[in-house]
Amino acid sequence: MCRVGILSQMTKVEIQFRLERPLDDALMARIANVSSIYGIQKIRVDPALTSVNVEYDATRLRPAEVHSALASAGIPVAPKW
C-alpha cells in the first residue's frame, strides 16, 4: 500500500498584497489569525511593513479567495497582481 502525505498533494503558491494602511498591534493580531484559515499556509510581513506575502495551497484557494479572506479578517490590503 502506498501512502502519500498531505503536504505532497498541495500546490504551494505565494502572492503579495500591498497594505493600505500602516500596521498596528490590532492588524498584527488579525494577520496571525488569518493563518488558521483552511488553505493558507503562512503569512509574512515584509521588512518595510508595506506589504504581506501569503503562502497558500492553490488546490484549495484562488488569489481572489485569499484576498477575500484577508479583507474579511479586517486586514486592509490591495492585490499587487
C-alpha positions as CSV (number, residue, x, y, z in Angstrom):
1,M,0.0,0.0,0.0
2,C,1.4,3.4,-1.0
3,R,0.9,6.4,1.3
4,V,1.1,9.9,0.0
5,G,1.4,12.7,2.6
6,I,-1.0,15.6,2.6
7,L,1.8,18.1,2.0
8,S,2.9,16.3,-1.2
9,Q,-0.6,16.8,-2.6
10,M,-0.6,20.6,-2.2
11,T,0.4,23.2,-4.7
12,K,2.1,26.0,-2.7
13,V,1.8,29.4,-4.2
14,E,2.9,32.8,-2.8
15,I,1.1,36.0,-3.5
16,Q,1.9,39.5,-2.3
17,F,-0.6,42.2,-1.2
18,R,0.0,45.8,-0.5
19,L,-1.0,47.1,2.9
20,E,-3.4,50.1,2.5
21,R,-2.5,51.5,6.0
22,P,0.3,51.1,8.5
23,L,0.4,48.1,10.7
24,D,-0.6,48.3,14.3
25,D,-1.0,45.8,17.1
26,A,-4.6,45.0,16.1
27,L,-3.7,44.4,12.5
28,M,-0.8,42.1,13.5
29,A,-3.2,40.1,15.6
30,R,-5.6,39.8,12.7
31,I,-2.8,38.7,10.4
32,A,-1.8,36.0,12.9
33,N,-5.5,34.7,13.0
34,V,-5.7,34.5,9.2
35,S,-3.0,31.8,9.1
36,S,-5.6,29.5,10.7
37,I,-7.9,29.7,7.6
38,Y,-8.0,26.5,5.7
39,G,-5.6,26.5,2.7
40,I,-3.5,29.4,4.0
41,Q,-0.1,28.1,5.0
42,K,2.0,31.1,6.0
43,I,1.8,34.9,6.1
44,R,4.9,37.2,6.2
45,V,5.0,40.9,6.6
46,D,7.8,42.5,4.6
47,P,10.5,44.3,6.4
48,A,9.4,47.7,5.2
49,L,5.9,46.9,6.7
50,T,4.2,47.9,3.4
51,S,3.0,44.5,2.2
52,V,2.3,40.9,3.2
53,N,3.2,37.7,1.4
54,V,0.7,34.9,1.7
55,E,1.7,31.3,1.0
56,Y,-1.3,29.2,0.2
57,D,-2.5,25.9,-1.2
58,A,-3.6,26.6,-4.8
59,T,-5.6,23.4,-4.9
60,R,-7.8,24.9,-2.2
61,L,-7.9,28.6,-2.8
62,R,-7.6,31.1,-5.7
63,P,-5.9,34.6,-5.4
64,A,-9.3,36.3,-5.1
65,E,-10.3,34.0,-2.3
66,V,-7.1,34.7,-0.4
67,H,-7.7,38.4,-0.9
68,S,-11.3,38.0,0.4
69,A,-10.1,36.1,3.4
70,L,-7.7,38.9,4.3
71,A,-10.4,41.5,3.8
72,S,-13.0,39.6,5.8
73,A,-10.5,39.4,8.7
74,G,-10.3,43.2,8.6
75,I,-6.8,43.4,7.0
76,P,-6.7,46.4,4.6
77,V,-4.9,45.0,1.6
78,A,-4.9,45.5,-2.2
79,P,-3.7,42.9,-4.7
80,K,-0.4,43.6,-6.4
81,W,-1.4,41.5,-9.4
